[in-house]
Amino acid sequence: MEIIKERNGNDLVLKLQGRLDTTTAPELEQELKNSLPGVQALTIDMEGLEYISSAGLRVVLFAQKTMNRQGSMVVRGAGPMIMEVFDITGFSDILNIQ
């Protein structure tokens, strides 16, 4: 998985490409832990994401819980397969998906 980070003041965009699974989820979690302090608006761009596993969902939930305390989070660009996972797991009810 590749993570492309764009920071503009208190706004952070993380563009994810590839697969977010057991192998790559720790990388995203570490990136979030390092990058989220001071961020008020987080956008996770999943347009290039091909697959998400339960480990990936856990990291997305971690990001959402963190941003609930300090600002807002948006998920954008999720393709049909990712949206199906969000719908089945109920994540589509708790995430702001655009």
FENRAQUI-V661616 format. One record per pair of residues at least 12 apart in sequence whose ideal C-beta (glycine too) atoms are under 8 Angstrom apart, sorted by the first residue. I is the first residue (numbers start at 1). J is the second residue. D is the distance in Angstrom with one decimal. If there is no record, write none. Layout:
BEGIN
I&J&D / I&J&D
END
This chain:
BEGIN
1&16&6.4 / 1&17&6.6 / 1&18&3.9 / 1&19&5.7 / 1&20&5.9 / 1&24&3.9 / 1&27&6.7 / 1&28&7.2 / 2&16&7.6 / 2&17&4.4 / 2&18&5.8 / 2&48&7.7 / 3&15&7.2 / 3&16&6.2 / 3&17&7.9 / 3&27&7.0 / 3&28&6.3 / 3&31&5.5 / 4&17&7.2 / 5&31&7.1 / 5&35&6.6 / 7&35&7.4 / 7&39&7.9 / 10&38&6.4 / 10&39&6.0 / 10&40&4.1 / 10&41&6.5 / 10&71&7.5 / 11&39&7.2 / 11&40&7.2 / 11&41&4.5 / 11&42&8.0 / 11&43&7.5 / 12&35&5.9 / 12&36&7.4 / 12&39&4.6 / 12&41&7.3 / 12&42&5.2 / 12&43&7.2 / 13&42&7.9 / 13&43&4.5 / 13&45&6.0 / 14&28&7.7 / 14&31&7.0 / 14&32&7.8 / 14&35&7.7 / 14&42&7.3 / 14&43&7.3 / 14&44&5.3 / 14&45&6.8 / 15&45&4.3 / 15&47&7.3 / 15&48&6.5 / 16&28&7.2 / 16&44&6.7 / 16&45&6.8 / 16&46&5.6 / 16&48&6.3 / 16&49&4.7 / 17&48&3.4 / 17&49&6.8 / 18&48&7.1 / 18&49&7.0 / 18&50&6.3 / 19&49&7.6 / 19&50&5.7 / 19&51&4.4 / 19&52&7.9 / 19&53&7.9 / 20&49&6.0 / 20&51&6.9 / 20&52&4.7 / 20&53&6.9 / 20&55&7.7 / 20&56&3.4 / 20&59&7.3 / 21&51&6.5 / 21&52&7.5 / 21&53&4.1 / 21&55&6.1 / 21&56&6.1 / 22&53&6.0 / 22&55&4.5 / 24&56&7.6 / 25&53&7.4 / 25&55&3.9 / 25&56&5.2 / 25&58&6.9 / 25&59&4.9 / 28&56&7.4 / 28&59&5.0 / 29&59&4.8 / 29&62&6.4 / 32&59&7.0 / 32&62&6.7 / 32&63&5.3 / 32&66&7.2 / 36&63&7.4 / 36&66&5.5 / 36&67&7.4 / 36&70&7.5 / 39&67&7.6 / 39&70&7.0 / 39&71&6.4 / 40&70&6.5 / 40&71&3.6 / 40&72&7.3 / 41&71&5.5 / 41&72&5.5 / 41&73&7.8 / 41&74&7.7 / 42&63&6.4 / 42&67&5.1 / 42&71&7.0 / 42&72&7.3 / 42&73&4.4 / 42&74&7.4 / 43&73&7.5 / 43&74&4.9 / 43&75&7.8 / 43&76&6.2 / 44&60&6.9 / 44&63&6.7 / 44&73&7.0 / 44&74&7.4 / 44&75&5.1 / 44&76&7.5 / 45&76&5.5 / 45&77&5.0 / 46&75&6.2 / 46&76&7.1 / 46&77&5.1 / 46&78&4.5 / 46&79&7.3 / 46&82&5.6 / 47&76&7.4 / 47&77&3.1 / 47&78&7.9 / 47&79&7.3 / 48&77&7.8 / 49&77&7.9 / 49&78&7.2 / 49&79&7.2 / 49&82&5.9 / 50&79&7.9 / 50&81&7.5 / 51&81&7.1 / 51&82&7.9 / 52&82&5.6 / 52&85&5.6 / 57&85&7.3 / 57&89&6.2 / 57&91&6.4 / 60&75&7.4 / 60&91&7.1 / 60&95&7.3 / 61&91&7.6 / 61&94&7.9 / 64&94&6.7 / 64&95&6.3 / 72&96&7.2 / 73&95&7.5 / 73&96&6.5 / 74&96&5.0 / 74&97&7.7 / 74&98&5.6 / 75&95&5.1 / 75&96&6.8 / 75&97&4.8 / 75&98&7.2 / 76&97&7.4 / 76&98&4.5 / 78&97&6.2 / 83&97&7.6
END
